[in-house]
């Protein structure tokens, strides 16, 4: 029997998403926090089908060899089996746990039974005619009828029989089934409808079910035999074959229009559907059995993000107030604070306000001459973009590298790029064949002695004030001349790739990162073989690259202890002869663990890097990523303490085993929940409190 050395990346990802689903069943969480995890699971799965499953389908149809999946059809079949099983667990958690507990708070979500109260039925009829009817366009299938399902939109497939004025049972049985399809207008109406309160109970109904109740109004000449919810996930890849010739921006604009009508990646359908109706769907829309995904009664359950809470803010998670470091507050100017020492902020525990202040100061400070920044995913109505526009209007030179290939943010980034360009900002667009994923900004400012003094901000996460409240990341302020010089060279490289930059401190993919990582792992092997203790602690969102994984296997076989904290995709198989010294920890909690940190033991004189890079093939081979060293002793210790909380987490952490199970850590005293411990640790450091 052949021994596998790597998990399939997508089967591994499904293990991660199942871990997200598990949180919806955690009774220690507020009820609406658990609903949020149902929504996250659903949203994650939608994107997975539109991107990854779509790639498998294309590979099968076009007989393309996928690098990590030599048998894409087999993987596709396995994915659909796993997802169908997970969707059954999703339905169980929703129906048998969460909806039952909502009733304890007098909140009723109608699921299988429609309302019976005359007051509710009257309300639904009036709502249907006054609010919904203008948006409904039913399609009755006849011979030759052509119809199209938009990406990720919810439809009802309806089975009908023409009414007959007869009581003859045989004639009624002989009627031929007809089918109709109806798009649910979720873009125009709220997904959940709150009905009148009765006997102190709050009644809520899916928009889909309100329409089901009134279907007879749309088909008065028919008997309705049933209706079931369906949707199609379509290929979200832009399908740009050649980025090196022609105008890449024009190609992206044109491809965006095609995304909504891309090749179907799968048909999601209510598992209670009539078999003949499902067969009709398959024949009408050319779906094969392996492209079908069983779901519950309703689709697009990311809608639970907006599920009405009549008791708000009760039953919800109270997000801790972000910490405002006293030194940054008292310094007045962020530049003055950075000039005296390097600083790290840990989001969302620390406030992101200081990043906004950094750019706003740069925009108005008369000594600032130039600003350079990369943009990957920024907030809608971004305060940072506004600060850059303000800087340009204040006659400062501003250069922004805009990555217009950031999936699902292409349109937003094109819009903001045009906005900035109109304000006089120099825009550099995507590099063909590469994505710039590095998060870096450089502010060049004249100092009192007339020499230029530059300041930099580097991060593991995006320049996005919205996600900084939800994603756990690290942001680094520095005025270190060596780092600044590397950044200037790197920005010059982004403008002109003809000459690779000389780098002293920074690790950059496509230049020196892979080589340096291998050297540092080799050093840990050498330390272990020389009688020391080789050690690696690598925290990332995903790890896939076989060259680097093989290096970890080599280190493990030589006795180097390796801790991996991997949130998502993990192709490393633990507990094997070649990986017996590798432990894989996965943490899923209320904040998204997004930070990437690398620690190399170095015989007790540890080296630490913060980075934008995961060890996925795309990051290592197809992106510009940076890793930047943290050398300040106090900052290194602070990061190490946070990582220790995560390694000791026995509440939200799981150990990933060699079957891709998320193994719960046995209950221990005291309980350690790393995100809570991190907040308390940083709060106590700031206030001097021991509480």
N, C-alpha and C positions, 0 to 999 in steps of 0.2 A: 504494500500500500504506500502510495506516494505521500510524504509528509509535507503539508502545506507550510509555507514560510510567511505568507501574508494573507490577512483578511481581504476580501473584496471590499473596496472603498465604500460602495453603496449599501451593501449588506451591513457593513459596520455603521454607516450613518443611520440606518433604520434602528439599530440598537440604541443609538443616542436618542432618536426621536421617541422611542418607546420609554426611555428614561424620563423624558419630558412628560409623557402621558401619565407615568406613575405618580408625578407630583399632584395630579388632579385627584388622586385617591388618598392624599395625605390629610388625615383629619386634624392634624395640628395646625394646618393653615386655615386662614379665614376662607369662608365659603366662596366668596367672589374671587379670591386669589386662585382657588382651585378651578373655577370657571375660566380664568385667564389662561391656565395651562392647557385646558382643552382647546382654547382658541389658538395658542401658540403651536400646539401639535398639528392642528388642522392647517394653519398657515404654512408651517414648515413643509407639510406633505404636499400641498398644492405646488409650491415652488419646486420641490423634488421631482414631481411628475413633469412639470413644464420644462425642466432643464435636463436632469439626469436620465429619467425614463425616456424622454424624447430622443436623447442621444443613442440609447440602446435600440430604440425602434428604428432609427435611421440606419444604424449598423446592420440590423437584421435585414431590412428591406434592400439595402444597397450592398450587402455582403462585405461590409467594411470590417477589418480586423481592429478591435479595440486593444490598446497596449496592455491594459491590466485585466482584460476580460476576453480571453480567446473564444469563449462560447457565450456571446451576448444573449442569444435566445434562451439559454438555460438560466442565465442570471435574471432575465426579464420575468421568466415564469416564477422563479423563486421570490423575486420582489413582490409580485402580485399576491402570492400565497401568504407571505409575511404580513403585507399590508391588510389583506382581508382578515387575518387573525387579529391584528391590532385594532382594526375597526370594530370587531366584535367586543373587544375589551373597552374601547371608547364608549360604545353604546351601553355596556354594562355599568361603567362608572357613572355615566350621565343619568341613566334611568333608575338604577338600583341604589345609587348613593346620593348624588348631588340633588336630583329632583326630589327625592324623599326628604332630604335635609332642608331643602328650601321650604317644603310644606310646614316644617317646624316653625318657620318664621312667617307663616301665612302667605307664602308666595307660591302660586301654582302656575307652572308652565304646561299648557295643554300639549300633549304629545300624541297619544293614540286615540283619545276620545275628544271630539269637538264639544264646545259648550252646549249645555242644554237649557240654561237659564233663559227665559223669554227676554229679559233685559239685555243679555249678551247677544242673543240671536238678532234682536232688533238693531243693536249697535253694529254688528258685523254686516248686516244687510245695508245699512245706511253708509257705513265706511266704504263698502265695496262700490256702491254707486257714486258716491261723492269724491272719493280719493283714488280708488284703484282702477276703475273701469277705463278712464282715459288713456291708461298706459298698457292696456291688454290687447294683444293682437294674436288671437288663436289661429293656428294653421291646421286645417283639416286635410289629412292625406287622401288624395285620390290617385288614380293611376297616373304616373308621370309627374306627380307633385315633387318639386325640388325644395329642400329646406336646408338651412345651415345653422349650426350651433356655435355661438361665439365662445371664445375661450373663457373658462371659469365662470360662466353665467349659469344660473339655475333655471332648469326647465321642468315642467310637468309633462310626462307622456300620459295620455288619457285614452282609455279603452271605452269605446262607445258602441251602442246598438241602436239602430233607427227604431223609433217608436212604432208600434203597430196596434191598430184598433182590433185586437183579438185577445181572447182568453185561452186560445188553443195552445196548450203547452208545447206540442210538437212544433208548431209554427214559430213559436217564440224561440225554441231551442235552435231552430234552423237559421236564425238570423246570422248574417255575416258580420263579424267584428270590424269596426272602423277605428282608426286611430287619429288622434289630434295631438298637437304639441303647443305649449304655451310658455313663453318666457316670463319668469317672475321679475317684476320691475324693482329690483333691489337698489338700483342706482337712483331711483326717483322717490322711493318710499322707505321708511324705516323697516328693518328686518323683523323687529319685534313690535307688536301692537299691544298696548296696555288697555285692557277692558275696564269697564266701570267696576268699582270696588263693591263687593257684596259680603255682608256679614264679617267685615274686617279682614277679608281675604283679598289679596292682590292677584288678579288674573292676567296672565300674559300669553300671547298667542303668536306663533310664527306667521309672518306675512303669507308664506306659502299655504298655510292651513286655512287662513282667512279666505284665500282664493279657492281652495278645495271646497270649502263649505258652500261657496256661491257658484260652483261650476255649472250647475243646471241653468243658471241665468245666461250663460254663454252658449249653451247647446240645448235650446228648448225643444228641439225635435228629436232628441236622443235620450236613451237611458244610459246612465254612466255606470260602467261596470267596475271602474277603478282608476286611480291616478297615482303615479309614482314619480319621485324626484330623480332627476338625472343631471349630469353635467359632463362636459368634455374638457380635459386639460390639453392645451395645445403647446407645441414646441415653441419655447421662448428664445431659442438661440437666434441671433440675427442673421446667420447664414451668409456672412461676408467671406467669400472664398479667397479673395486677394486683397490684403490690406496695403500692399506695396505699390500698386499702380492706381492712377486716377485719384479722385478727391475722396478721402476716407470719410470726411464729415458728411458729404452728400450721400455716400453709400449708407451711412448709419441712419440718416434721416429717412431715406427711402425704405430701409429695412424695418424701421420702427412701425411703419404703417402696415407691414405684413405680419407683425407678431400676433395680432388678434385673430388672424386667419391661418396660422401656421398648421403644420401637419398634426393630427390628433396623436396624443401620447397615451390616451386611455379614456375609457368610458366609465364613469363612476355612477353606480345605480343602487337604488333601494333594494336590499336583499329580499324584500317581500314581493318583488315584482312578479307578475304573472309570466309564466314561461313563454307563452306565445307572444306576449308583448315584447319580451326581451329578444326573442328570435326576430320579430319584426324590426326592432331597432338595429340589430346586428346586420340584417339584410339591407335595410334602408341606408345605413351610414357606413357599411362595409367594415364593421368591426369583427375581429376574430376573437375566439374564446379567451385566448391568452391576454387580450387587451382589456378585459373586463375587470372592474374592481368593485367588489361588494361594499356597500356602506350601510348606514342606518337610514332612517326615514328622511333625514334632511342633509343637504349638501352645504358646503362653505360654512362650516361651524366656527371659523374665525370670527363670525358674528358675535360670539360670546364675549368678545372684547367690549361690546356695547350693550350687554344684557342689562335691562333696567333694574335698578336697585332702589326700591321705595324706602329703604331704611338707611340710605347713604348718609354718612360715611361708615356706619356700622356694617359689619360683615366684610369689610375691605381691609386690605393691608395698608397700614400707615407707613409711608415712606419716611425714613429718618431724615431730619433736617440736615442738609450738607454742612460740613465743618468749614469755617472761615479761619485759616491760620492767622494767628495774632501777628506774627512777624510780617506777613504780607499786608495785613491791614495797616500796621503802624508804619510800614515803609513808605506809604503814599504812592510812590512810583514803582511799578513792577520792574522797570529797568534798574532802579537803584537796588531793589531787593536781589535781582539776579546778579548784578555786578559784584556784590559782596560774597555770594556763595550760590552754588547750584542748588536747585530745588526740584523735588518731585511731588506732584499731586496725585492722589489716588481717587479716581472717580468710581462711583458716584458719592463716595464718602466725603470727599472734599468738593467744594463748590467749583464749578467750571467758570465762574465769573472772572477769575484771574486771567484766563485765556482770552476772554472777550476784552478785558481791560488792557491786556498786552497789545492787541491789535488796535484798539481805540486810542491808546497812548501813541502808538506808532503813527496813526493817521493825523494826529494834531501836533505832535512834538516837532518844533521847528528844526531840531537837530537831526531828525530822521531824514535820510536821503532816499532810501530804497527799501522795498519790501519784496521778498520772493516767497512763494508758497505753492504747495501742491494741493489739489482739490480732488477728492475721490467721491465721498458721499457727504454732502453738507445738508443742513436743515433747510426745509422750505422757509422762505423769508429769513434767510441766514443773517444773523447779526455780524458774523465775520465778513461775509460778502459786503454788507453795508459799510463796514469799517474800511475795507479795501477801496471801495468806491469813493468814500470820503477822503482817503489818503491821496488818491489820484486827483481829485478835485482841489486838493491842497498842494498840487504841483510836485508830488513825490512820484518817483519812478516805481511802478508796481508791475510785477510780472507774476502771472498765475499759470501754473501748468494744470490744465483741466483734463482729467481722464474721462473721455466721453464713451468709453467702453465699459464703465461700471454698470454691471447688469441691473436692469430695472431702474437705474438712475440716469440713463442716457439722455432722456428727454429733458429732465430737470437740469442736468449739467450743461446741455446745449443752450437752454434758456438763460441760465445764469452767466454763461460765458459771453453770450451776446449782450447781456445787460452790462457786464463789466467792460467789454470792449467799447461799448457806446460811451462809457465814462472815461475812456482814455487809457484803460489798463491793457498791457501787452498780454495777449493770450497765446499760450503754446498748447496745441492740441496733442492728442494721443500719438505715441510712437508706433508705427506699424509693426505688428508682430509682438508687441509688448504692452502690458498694462503697468502704469505707474501707481503702485499701491502704497508707496512710502508716505508717511505722514510727517512732513517737515516744513518749517517756516524759518525765514532768516530776515532779520531787521538790521539794516546797516545805518549806523548813527554816528555823527561826529561827536567826539569827546571834547572835554574842556581844553585839552592840549592840541586840538585841531586834528589829531590822528583819528582814523575811523575806528569805532568800537562797535562790534556787531553782537547781536543777541539772537539766540535760537530757541525755538520750541519744537521738540520732537515728541512723538507719541506712539503708543501701541494702538490707538483708536483714531477715529475720524475727527475732523474739525467740525463737530456737530453738537451744538448745545442741547439738542433734544435727546439724542441717544446717550449723551454723557450723564443723564439722570437715570439711565436704566442699564448701561453696559459698564462692567467693571474693567477699567483701563488704567494705565499709568501715563502721566504727562510729565515731561522733563524740560526744565528751563536751564539754559547754560549760556555763559559768555566765554567759555573755554576757547582760546585762540586756535588750538589744533582741530577741535570739532568744527569751529566756524570755517576754517580754511578748507576742511574736507567738504563741508556743505556748499561752499562757493564753487568748488571744483565740480561737485555733483550737479548743481543747478546749471553750470555751464555745459555739462554733458547732456542734460535734458534738452538744451537749446541746439546742441550740435553734437551728434553721436560719432563724429569722425575720429575723435581722439578720446580714449578712455581716461578717466580722471585718476590722478595720483591720490591715494588715500592713506592716512596714517592711523586714524582711530576708528572710522566707520567701517562696518562690513556691508557690502552692497552686492546683491545678486547680479549676475552677469559680469562681475568684476573680480571680487575676492572672497565672497561669502562661503561658497561651498568648499573651496580649498582650505580656508581658515578653520571651518568647522571640523573637517577631517583631521587637521593637524591638532586641534584641541582635544578631540576624542583620542587620538593616538597618544597624546601626552598623558591622559588618564590611564591608558593601558600600560604605558611605560612606568608610571608611578606605582600601579598595582603590582606589576612584575618585579619592581625593585623593593618590594616589602612595604610599600605605603598603602594608602587607602584611596583607590581611584573612585571618583564619584561624579555623577551627572544628575542634575535636576532640570528638566526641560518642561516648561509649561507652554502649551499652544492650543489652538482651536482644532488642528488636524495634523496628522502625520501619515504620509503616503510614499514619499520618495524612496525607492528601493536602495539606491546607493547609500543614502544616509541611514536607512533602517539596517542595512547589512553591516554598517560600521558599528551601530549600537549592538547588534548581535555579536559581532567580533569582540567588542568590549565586554559584553556580558559573559561570554565564554572564558575570557581571561580573568573574570572575577570582579570587574568594575560594577559597583552598585549603581543602578539607574532608576530614578523616579521620574515617571512621565505623568504629568497632569494634563490630560487631553479631554477637552469638552466633547468634541464631535467625532469626526472620522478618525479612526485609528487602525491602520493596517498591520501594526505590530501584533504578533501572536505571542502572548506570555506563556509561562509555565512549560516551556519546551526545553530540551537540552541546550539549545542555542540561545535561550532567553530566560534562563532560570533566575537571573539576577535583575530582571526587569519587573517593576511593579507599575501598573497603570491605574491611575485614579481619575474618576470622572465626577465632576461637581455640577449639579443642576440645582439652582436656587432662584430666589426672586429676582436677583440681578443676573444678567447674562455674563458669564465669565468669558471675557474677550481679550484679556491681556496675554501678551507673549513675553516670557522671561526665560533666559537661559543662564544656568549657573554651572560653572566648571570648577570642580573641587580644587585642582591645582595644588595638591599636597598641603592643604590648610590655608593657602594664600589665594582664596577663591576669586575667580573672575566672574562678573555678572554683566549681562547685556539685556537691555530692553529692545524690543523689535516689533516691526509690523509684519513679520514673516512667519507663516506656518511652514511646515515641511511637506507641503503638498507639491505635486509636480508642477502645478500652475505657478505657485509662488517661487519655486526654485528655478524653473526653466523659462517662464513666460512673463515674469513681472520684474519691475524694479522695486526692490524692498531694501530697507536699511535695518541694521542692528547697531545700537550705540551703547558704548560701555558706561557703566556706573562705577566710578572709582572712589567717590567720597565714602569714607568708612561708615559714617552714620546713616547715609542713604542706603548703602548696601545692607546694613543690619536691619533697617526698617523693612526693606523688601524681603529679606530672609525671614523675618518674623512673620510677615503676611503669608509667605509660602509655607511656613511651618504650621500655621493655623489650617491651611488647606490640606496638608499631608496628615494632620491629626483629626480632620473632620470625621466625626462618626455619626453625623445626622443627615447631611445632604450629599455626602460623598459616597461613591460606590467603587468597588474594585472590579475592573473589567477582566473576566476570565477567558480561558482559551476556547470557550463556546460563545463568546460575545454576550454572556449574561452580565447584567449589572448587579453584582453581588453586594447585598447590604452588609455593612459592617456590624458585628454584634454590638448590642447596646452596652455602653460603658458609662462609667461615672468619672468625672463629670461629662455631660454631653457637650460636644464641641460642634458648633455650627459656624463655619469659617467666616461667612459674610458678617454675621453678628459679632463675632470676636474681632474681626478687622475694624469694624466701626467703633467698638468699645476701646480697642487699643489706640486708635488714632485720636479718639475723643479724649482719652485719659492723658495721652502725650501732650495734647494741646492745653488741657485745663489743669493738669497736675493732679487730677482726681484718681482715686483708686476704685471708684464705683463702676 
